[in-house]
Amino acid sequence: MKERVSNLIGDIANDMWIGTFHSICVRILRRYIDRIGFTSSFVIFDTSDQKSLIKECMKELNVDDKMFNERGFMAEISNAKNDMLEPEDYAQMTNNERRKEVTKEVYSLYQKKLRDNNALDFDDIINYTIKILMSEPDALEYYSDKFKYVLVDEYQDTNKAQFTLITILSARNGNITVVGDNDQGIYSFRGADISNILNFERDFPGTKIIKLEQNYRCTKNILKVANEVIKNNEVKYEKKLWTENDEGNKVTAHLTKNEYEEATYIVEQIEHLRVEEYYKYSDFAVLYRMNTQSRSIEDILRRENIPYKIVGGLKFYERKEIKDIIAYLRLIYNTKDNLSLKRIINEPKRGIRKNKLR
């Protein structure tokens, strides 16, 4: 994105901050995080690190792993952080529910261990930035002056913490532009709050709305289907998508009883197009929403002896040898990172028993 902006406006783009919420917040934290008890050499724990740390918390708190699992705690803690609830705030919402009571204990210990390791998780990044901007007047003044104009893309996918951050940063100058589509708000399960875009005019008085209704990618038939679907949404921003592209093929939908029947249908269509219209196997791509859906498709492809390649399976940085190397580097950079120490202290094998690592 920065390269594209540079091509449009030249070298002045080098003075602009262009990035994700998290990458921009990390830059702010590197400068000011010492104000809230961390050092600038903090590390950011990924999903695997979080899982390991929560397992430690469960073990210390004697949490029954047959009744509770670390993934459930990770999701609940992440949701709490997206709603800007710290452990003490979350504790007030437990209502004596057993699961929430246990989550409260795990959440509290988890945050303590993160701090002991001079570490943040992904959800901490924005929240700690907000904490600094709200408690440190000089930091707020510096970035309010620096960010005279704020532009946010995919605004319908923002959560409470992200909304709070842009509200703080744009408060002084009032120059806030967002791009989004209220009909594409599909990430509520990740904490996205559709009310951010629906209430934008209320939250930022004087808003001017510009509708971008022309589509440059899709055919007319695809847009007809899209318009028929979204016209049933109960929202206040009505729009009519249109395009100058061709009519294109008609959109088809096929209902199956289960995932294997679905996979069989996919393979049948591939074979039909390959034989009847002379497509090659390399011309096809199968898209699915979750990685767990690949199993049935792979099974049928193998059964029919159709070659395939999984794109984006095990990520490069999730491989054991890569995580081991990164753990060595993180420990050198941040000597408080006990999680990385435990990972590599016996890699390669040094004959150190687990009970010696406590």
N, C-alpha and C positions, 0 to 999 in steps of 0.2 A: 504493500500500500504506500509506504514512504517513497519507494522508487517511482511509483506512478504519479504521486504528488510532485516529486522533484521534476519529473518530465514536463509537468504542467506549469509550474511556477518558478523553477530554477533553484538556485542555491539557498534561497531564503527558507526552503523547506528544512534545511539543517537546523534552524532555530526553533522548529516546531516539535512538539512531543506527539508522536503518532504511534499508537500501540493499543494493546488491550488494557482494560481496567487494571488488571493485575501487574502487568509489566510497568505501567506508569506509577502505580503505588509502590512497587519495589524500589524504584528510583528515589521516591520521597523517603521511604523507610531507611534506605542506606544512609541518608543524610541526617535523619532526626530520631531514629529508633532508640538511640541511647537515652532519650528523654523519658522513655517508659521502661527502662530496666534491661534492655537487650544491648548487645554490641553490634556494630555495623557488619561484623563477620557472620551474622546469623545465617542459618541454612533453612531451606524450605523442604519440608518432608513431603514426599509423594505418597500416593495411595498405599504402596507397599510398606513404607515407613510408618504411616499412620496405623495400619493394621497391626504391625509388630508392637507398636507402642501401646495400643489399646489392649492387645493380648497381655502385655505386662501388667497393665492396670487391672485387668480382670483377675489375673493370678494373685496380685497383691491384695485385692479386695475379696478374694475367695468367691468370685461370681461363678455360678454353675454354667459351664459352657454347653451343657445339654439344653438348658432353658434359654440361654442368651448367646448370641454370636457377635463377633467383632464387627461384621458388616452392618448389622442392625444398629449398633452403637454409632458407627461412623456416619450412617445416614441421618440418625436423629441429631447428632452433634452438629453435622453440617447444616441441617435445617435450622437449628437453633442459632447458629452463627449467621446464616443468611437473614434471619429476623433480628439480628443484632442482640441476641440474648446471651449474656455471659453466664457462667455457672450459677452465680447467686440469683440472677434474674430467672433463669430456668427453674431453679429450686422452688420459686414461688408459684410455679404453674403445675407442680406435680400432682396436686389434689389427692395425695396418698395412694396414687396408682403404683403398683409394685414395679412395673417396667420403668416408669418415669423416675421413681425413687432410685432405682439401681443406676439408671442412665445419669442421674444427677451426680452420684458418687464417682462414676467412671469419668464423666465430663470434667469434674473438678480435679481429679488426680491426673487426668490426661493433660490438662492445661498446665498444671504444675510441672509435669515431666517435660513438656515442650519448653517451658521457660528454663528448666535446669539444663536442657540440651542446647540452649541458645538457638531454639528452632521455632519456626512458624509452620502451620499447615496452610493449604491454599486459601481456606476461608478466612484465616486470620489477617491476610495481607490487606484487604480493604478495610476491615474493622479497625485494625491498629492505625492505619492511615487516618481514618476519621477521628480516632481518639487523639492523635497528635494534633490535627488541625483544630479540634475543639478545645484542647487544653493548652496549646502553645500559641499565643497571639502572634509572635514573630513569624512562625511557620505559616500561619494562615495569611498573614499580610503578604509574605513573600510570594506564595503561590496564587493568591487572589490577584496580585499585580502581574504575575507571570502569565496566567491563563486569562487573558482578556476576552477570548472567545473559546467557547467549549462546543464541540460537535460530537454527538454520540450516534453510532449506527446500531441497527437492530434493537431499537429501544424497547420493543415489546418483550424482549427477553431479559430485561433488567430486574434485579431484585431490590429489596428494601435497602440493603447496604449500598448498592450502586446508586440508587436514587438519592440517598442521603449525601453521598460523596459529591455528585454533580451539583446538588443543591447548594452545598457549602462552597464549592469552587466558583460557581457562577453568581453567587449572591451579590458581590460588590458591583460587578459590571453589568449583570443582567443580560449578557449575550449568550444565550443557549439555543442551539439548534439540534434537533434530533430527527433521525430518519427511522421509520418503523411502520409496521403494518399490524393493526389490531386483529386482523383475521389470520395471522400467522403465529399467534401466541400459543405455542405447543409445549413449552418447557416449564410448566407449573410444577412438575414433579422434581425439577431441579431447583425450585425456589423462585422462579420467575413470577413476577406479579403483574398481571395484565392491567391492573388499575393504574399503574404508572403511566401508561400511554393514554388510557381512557380519561384520566383526570388531569392530563397535562395542562389544559387551558385553565383549570382551576388553580393548579399549583404555580403556574407561571403566567400571570395576567398579561394581556396584551399580545397573546400568541397569534401568529398568522399561520394558517394551514394551507399548504400547497399540495394538492393531490397529484400523484404520479401514476396515471392510469394507463398510459401506453406501455405495452409489453413488447420487448424486442427479441425474446428468446422463443416463445411458444407459438404454436399454430393456433388458428382461430378455433378449431374444435376443442383443443385443450382449455382455452379460455372460456368457452361456452360452459364446459363442465364446471370449471372453477367458479364462475359467476353463479351458476345454479346452486352450488354448495354453500357459498358464503352469503347468499341472499337470505338464508334462514338464520343467520347469526343475529342475536339481539344486541346490536351495538349502534352507536350514534354516528359513526363515520361511514356513510354509504359511499360506494364507489362502483364504477363500471369499467372493468378491464377490457382493453381492446388492442388490436394489433394490425399492422399492415401485412403481416406474413400470410402465407397460403393457408387454405382450409386445413390441409393435413389429413391424416388418417383419423377415423373415428376412435374415440376412447372406449376400451372394453374393460369389463370387470368380470372376474371369474370367482365364484364362491366354492370353496372346498370344505370337506368335513374335518380334515386334520392336516398337520404339517407335511406328512408324507404324501398325501394326495396332492397337496399344493406343489411339492417338489417334483412329483411325477408330471404334473401339468406343465411346469416350467420346462422340463426336459423334452416333453412332446413338442412344445412350441419351437424349441431350439432345433430339434431334428427336422421338423416340418419346414422351417425357413432355410435350413441348410440344404435339404434335398430339393425343395420346390423352387427356391429363389437363389440358390447357389451362394449363400453366405458361408463364411468360414467360422470355425469355433472362436477364433480370435476376435470376431466381430461382436460377440455377446458379452454382456456384463449383467450379473445378478445383484441387485441391491437389496439389502435387508436392514431392518431397523436396529436389531440387537445381535451381538455375536453368537448368542445361544441359538439363533435361528439357522446358523450355517450347517448344523449337524445333519438335519434331514436332507438338505440340498446336496451336501457332500456324499451322503450315503447313496442317493439315487444316481448322482453323476458317476460314482464309482461302479455302481451296479450296471450302468449302461456303457461303461468303458469310455466315458467322455472326459478328456483332459481338462483340468481346471487349475487355477492358481488363486489362493486366498491372499487378498491385498489387505495389509494392515492387521495381520494376525498378532503375533507376539511382538510388541514394540521393541525397537533397538535398545532403548534405555531400560527395558524390563528384563533383559537377558542377565543371567546370573553373573557372568564374567564382567559385564559392563557395570552392573550395580556394585560389584566388589571393587573395581577400580575407582568408581566414583566415591565409594565409602572411604577409601584410602585418602583421596584428594580432599574430601569434606573434613576428615579428621585433622589433616594438616592445616586446613584453613580455619577450622573451628574446633579447638581442642576440648570443648565442652560437649561435643556430639557423642554421647555415650552409645547411642544406637548404632552409629557407624563403627565405633570401637568394638562392640560385641559382634558385629557382622564379620569383621576382618581379623580379629585377634587370633583366630585359628584357621585363617585362609592365607597361604596354604597351611596344611595341617602342622601343628606345633605340639601336639600332645597335651593341649590344655583342655581339661574336662569342663563340662558345663557348670558343675557346682562351684568351680573356681571363678566364674564370671559374674557372680552376684554382687 
